[in-house]
Amino acid sequence: MRGTQDKQASMLALISIEGRIAPDHPLRKIKAMADQELLKLSGVFNRMYSTVGRPSVAPEKILKSLLLIALYSVRSERQFCEQLDYNLLFRWFLDMELMEESFDATVFSKNRERLMEHEVGRLFFEAVVGQARGAGLMSDDHFTVDGTLIEAWASLKSFRPKGEDRSKDNDRGDPGNRWVDFHGEKRKNETHESTTDPDSLLMRKGPGKEAKLCYGAHALMENRNGLLVDLLVSQATGTVSGKRLRACLSASDEKG
């Protein structure tokens, strides 16, 4: 028999978010590991915040939110805050109630920047790596260092000559339009820079590839289980300091 579509919303519903998450869902193990390490960082969080004033977004929720953004490839923090309004899985992972409001995207970003300034993200990352070592998931003999490029959030139109007089840009309307056609113009990192992201550099990934404004990412990988042991993001100069990479390898040897 064909069912009917009931458009009348229930006046009262008693549900548990915990009951809506499958018992074998992969996030259950990740949540347990994250909560365990965040509890150890509670003392660090206490030293970061004042004892007076309005309460901020809990640092534990911010760090776990960044985990969700990475695991589910959410494109922006604003999009994540929007999804948090209706995604029960995300709310369960962050220990949020059904009636609790989602984060304001601007407030979330500012609180995340504070955590990054205190290198709490690094402490959290190292704690997770420590869990992998404790579980015997890290080999001492199978390490490699790999590099890639991370495209900057900056348009090629913003890559303009250094020291350029931009006082007349407003008279031209959109200041980016006259930079649409790049043919015949030589643009180099030595003579040009991005007006919106000066730290990004023009770099191509290989011969025949288009040049983009990028950053360099350098990862120390444990190959037997595919674990990321350390990560360094730098300017895209085409090389990376061997001193930092050697320090990463030495630290891995000492902890292993």
RAFEN-V672046 format. One record per residue. RES is the residue in one small letter. BURIAL is I if it has 24 or more other C-alpha atoms within 12 Angstrom, else O. Layout:
BEGIN
res=[RES RES]
burial=[BURIAL BURIAL]
END
This chain:
BEGIN
res=[m r g t q d k q a s m l a l i s i e g r i a p d h p l r k i k a m a d q e l l k l s g v f n r m y s t v g r p s v a p e k i l k s l l l i a l y s v r s e r q f c e q l d y n l l f r w f l d m e l m e e s f d a t v f s k n r e r l m e h e v g r l f f e a v v g q a r g a g l m s d d h f t v d g t l i e a w a s l k s f r p k g e d r s k d n d r g d p g n r w v d f h g e k r k n e t h e s t t d p d s l l m r k g p g k e a k l c y g a h a l m e n r n g l l v d l l v s q a t g t v s g k r l r a c l s a s d e k g]
burial=[O O O O O O O O O O O O O O O O O O O O O O O O O O I O O O I O I I I O I I O O I O O O I O O O O O O O O O O I I I I I I I I I I I I I O O O O O O O O I O I I I O I I O O O I I I I I I I I I O O O O O I I O O O O I I O I I O O I O O O O I I O I I I I I I I I I O I O O O O I I O O O I I I O I I I I I I O I I I I I I I O O O O O O O O O O O O O O O O O O O O O O O O O O I O I O O I I I I O I I I I I I I O O O O O O O O I I I I I I I I I I I O O O O I I I I I I I I I I I O O I O O O O I O O I I O O I O O O I]
END
